[in-house]
Amino acid sequence: MKKMVKISEKNVKKVEKSIKFFDVAIISLMILASIYLILNYDKLMSSASAEIQYYGLWALFGFTFLFEFLPQVISPDYSLLLAIGLGINIYWVVIVTIVASAIGSWWAFIIGYHYGFRAIAPLFGEKQIDGVLRFWGKYGKWFVLAAGIIPLPIPYIPVIFGALRMRKRDFILWGIIPRAIGFIATGIVGYYWLNWLIGFF
């Protein structure tokens, strides 16, 4: 594995820069959208239409899929909360987030499962991989469970779990299902919290 990582070390920094740029760009857009939403909530709700519901759900699906498929630190919880804030039906928001997350996670896991460390060597440095291996060696399934439920500081990276040859059934039980439950909780708590926040302003 170390030889494989060293060979791809030239590409690691380039890929890391691309991922960081993606993270910064998306986080900046979400912050700006959140501020705009809070300041113009009444205006947006008065002009809300079926188009917002339809395209908003497709955008939510796309972002959630990318957040789960690509190795980065952004959690779909943020896009879920933003969609709820835009007035999109909370039930559809949660369902779409769960489905997109499950598909993105499963595809990433399968890529890692079939290609092993070849799939992750270009994406991570040797120290990062060694860190994940240490956590995996100590906590195993509990590491996957914590990563699935807690957005930060533990990254949820299905491609690594696949590369570590976790059993598919265990990944579903310890990764995908708890993550879905986490989205349901985020949706419920976020709905009431956002209503309180918007009412406060």
Secondary structure as GFF3:
##gff-version 3
##sequence-region A 1 201
A	DSSP	alpha_helix	2	7	.	.	.	ID=ss1
A	DSSP	alpha_helix	9	39	.	.	.	ID=ss2
A	DSSP	alpha_helix	41	46	.	.	.	ID=ss3
A	DSSP	alpha_helix	50	69	.	.	.	ID=ss4
A	DSSP	alpha_helix	76	85	.	.	.	ID=ss5
A	DSSP	alpha_helix	90	115	.	.	.	ID=ss6
A	DSSP	alpha_helix	117	120	.	.	.	ID=ss7
A	DSSP	alpha_helix	126	139	.	.	.	ID=ss8
A	DSSP	alpha_helix	141	149	.	.	.	ID=ss9
A	DSSP	alpha_helix	158	163	.	.	.	ID=ss10
A	DSSP	alpha_helix	168	171	.	.	.	ID=ss11
A	DSSP	pi_helix	172	176	.	.	.	ID=ss12
A	DSSP	alpha_helix	177	200	.	.	.	ID=ss13
###
